[in-house]
Amino acid sequence: MKYIRLSLRYSILLLCLANSAVSQGLIFSNDTAIIISCENIPPAIDSHWIYNTSDQGIALRWQRVENQIPDESFYLMIFNGVQYPPFTNQGLQFVDAHDSTNIIFEFWHTHIVPGDSVILRIKIYDESDSLNTTHYQTVIQYCPLQTSNADPTSQSHLSVYPNPVQQKATVILPAFQNTSLLVLYSMTGHIVRQLPVTTSEMVIERDGLPNGMYFLTVVQEGRIIHMSKLAIAD
């Protein structure tokens, strides 16, 4: 199969952390990347870079911890030039001293319809110091709900106010669906809040969440049907 790669600036909306994560000589450029696209073969996501700033080589173990994809969809992960197909759940890569490597994710689908989402999350750690080096990297492809003549990237998002949030925020859903869940993801891909949708106007409490950026989603039957960014700041 031939993979088609297009310029990210023209093809996707990529949301990443502004600050790098540092861990015992390892620097991870990003934690989470999101591509908003309904293409069967979207552009490759190559935003994840790992830098070894130490004076010795590091053996990095990776392990897949979450894999949510629609039927008849596939992905390929390329870590340090080595291709890992979907049935591979873990592997080992060596990063030389003062060297870097990158992780590229490619998706392709036989069919992808509005409302479909792909979530892939891997854990990376130094086997000799896993307590201090464990890091999670997440990629999401989201095909938003739309009318037949709508631009997928112009899909109206959830209405959230105030945003940034200090103590609590009110969330207005585009359409009330009592079988949905309101799910808040951290930038590392962790679920930090999960509430059943009981009304078209929901309140989400900060309740000790640290400052930072989050992804607020509405999930129905395992599919992300709405998404918005949410900031928390004192």
Secondary structure, DSSP 4 states (H G I P E B T S, - for coil): -------HHHH------SSPEEETTEEES-SEEEEE---SSPPPEEEEEEEE-SSS-EEEEEEEEEEE--TTEEEEEEETTEEE-TT--EEEEEE-TTEEEEEEEEEEES---TT-EEEEEEEEEEGGGHHHH-EEEEEEEE-----TTS-GGG----EEESSSBSSEEEEE-SS--TT-EEEEEETTS-EEEEEE--SSEEEEE-TTPPSEEEEEEEEETTEEEEEEEEEE--
